[in-house]
Amino acid sequence: MARKPLSPHLSHYRFAYTMATSILHRLTGLALSVGLIVLACWLTAVSQGEAAYQRFASGPVSALLRVLLALWLIAFVYHLANGIRHLCWDAGWGFERAQARRSARIVIVSVVIVAALLIWAFFFRGAR
């Protein structure tokens, strides 16, 4: 029986930050899926009245929930920005190595700026 060629394994590739952005895109999609479950729990608590909502959003859960919300916000901004990058690729733009690296840097810088502004607006703006 003839041996079929195997697909190259990760060990055959030199790790590059463009590879990291692709992996991170998948991980943020997974994180957003988990966040959707938490959103459904929150909506259920809201629909059951004030007492259920207070149980959901009180105590140590509240602090953990704020951290998770900030992380989900960062994941959302990254997934959106990198998704736009992927749409450009689907249109045939940005496949050259230099362009792909530049677009990866643009995604990272834009995520840091936009996520920082949104976290400030949602969590710290009214904390005076």
C-alpha positions as CSV (number, residue, x, y, z in Angstrom):
1,M,0.0,0.0,0.0
2,A,1.4,3.4,-1.0
3,R,1.9,5.9,1.8
4,K,0.0,9.1,1.4
5,P,1.9,12.3,2.0
6,L,1.2,13.8,5.3
7,S,0.2,17.5,5.8
8,P,3.0,19.5,7.3
9,H,2.8,19.7,11.1
10,L,3.3,22.8,13.1
11,S,6.9,21.8,13.8
12,H,7.7,22.3,10.1
13,Y,6.8,26.0,10.2
14,R,8.8,28.8,11.6
15,F,6.6,30.6,14.2
16,A,5.6,34.1,13.1
17,Y,3.3,36.7,14.6
18,T,1.0,36.3,11.6
19,M,0.6,32.7,12.7
20,A,-0.1,34.0,16.2
21,T,-2.8,36.3,14.9
22,S,-4.5,33.4,13.2
23,I,-4.4,31.3,16.3
24,L,-5.6,34.2,18.5
25,H,-8.5,34.8,16.0
26,R,-9.7,31.2,16.6
27,L,-9.3,31.5,20.4
28,T,-11.2,34.8,20.6
29,G,-14.0,33.3,18.6
30,L,-14.2,30.5,21.2
31,A,-14.1,33.0,24.1
32,L,-16.9,34.9,22.5
33,S,-18.9,31.7,22.3
34,V,-18.5,31.2,26.0
35,G,-19.4,34.8,26.6
36,L,-22.7,34.2,24.8
37,I,-23.6,31.6,27.4
38,V,-22.9,34.1,30.2
39,L,-25.0,36.7,28.3
40,A,-27.9,34.2,28.2
41,C,-27.5,33.6,31.9
42,W,-27.5,37.3,32.6
43,L,-30.6,37.8,30.4
44,T,-32.4,34.9,32.2
45,A,-31.6,36.6,35.6
46,V,-32.9,39.9,34.3
47,S,-36.1,38.3,33.1
48,Q,-36.7,36.7,36.4
49,G,-36.8,40.0,38.3
50,E,-34.8,42.1,40.7
51,A,-34.0,39.4,43.2
52,A,-32.6,37.0,40.6
53,Y,-30.6,39.8,39.0
54,Q,-29.1,40.8,42.4
55,R,-28.1,37.2,43.1
56,F,-26.4,37.0,39.7
57,A,-24.5,40.3,39.9
58,S,-23.6,40.5,43.6
59,G,-20.5,39.8,45.7
60,P,-17.3,38.3,44.3
61,V,-19.2,37.3,41.2
62,S,-19.6,41.0,40.4
63,A,-15.8,41.6,40.4
64,L,-15.1,38.5,38.4
65,L,-17.9,39.4,35.9
66,R,-16.3,42.9,35.4
67,V,-12.9,41.3,34.6
68,L,-14.6,38.8,32.2
69,L,-16.5,41.5,30.5
70,A,-13.3,43.5,30.0
71,L,-11.6,40.4,28.5
72,W,-14.6,39.6,26.3
73,L,-14.6,43.2,25.1
74,I,-10.9,42.9,24.1
75,A,-11.7,39.6,22.5
76,F,-14.6,41.1,20.5
77,V,-12.5,44.1,19.3
78,Y,-9.7,41.7,18.3
79,H,-12.0,39.3,16.5
80,L,-13.7,42.2,14.7
81,A,-10.5,43.8,13.6
82,N,-8.9,40.6,12.5
83,G,-12.1,39.5,10.8
84,I,-11.9,42.7,8.7
85,R,-8.4,41.7,7.8
86,H,-9.6,38.3,6.8
87,L,-12.3,39.9,4.6
88,C,-9.6,41.9,2.9
89,W,-7.8,38.6,2.2
90,D,-11.0,37.1,0.8
91,A,-11.2,40.0,-1.6
92,G,-7.6,39.2,-2.7
93,W,-5.9,42.1,-0.9
94,G,-2.8,41.9,1.4
95,F,-1.4,38.4,0.6
96,E,2.2,39.5,0.1
97,R,4.4,38.8,3.1
98,A,5.1,42.4,3.9
99,Q,1.4,43.4,3.6
100,A,0.3,40.5,5.8
101,R,2.8,41.5,8.5
102,R,1.8,45.2,8.2
103,S,-1.9,44.3,8.5
104,A,-1.1,42.1,11.6
105,R,0.7,45.1,13.2
106,I,-2.2,47.4,12.3
107,V,-4.7,44.9,13.9
108,I,-2.7,44.7,17.2
109,V,-2.2,48.5,17.5
110,S,-5.8,49.2,16.7
111,V,-7.0,46.6,19.2
112,V,-4.9,48.1,22.0
113,I,-6.2,51.6,21.2
114,V,-9.9,50.8,20.7
115,A,-10.1,48.3,23.6
116,A,-8.4,50.7,25.9
117,L,-10.9,53.5,24.9
118,L,-13.9,51.2,25.3
119,I,-12.8,49.8,28.7
120,W,-12.2,53.3,29.9
121,A,-15.7,54.4,28.6
122,F,-17.5,51.4,30.0
123,F,-15.7,50.9,33.4
124,F,-13.9,54.0,34.4
125,R,-15.5,57.1,32.9
126,G,-18.3,57.3,35.5
127,A,-16.1,56.2,38.4
128,R,-15.3,59.8,39.6
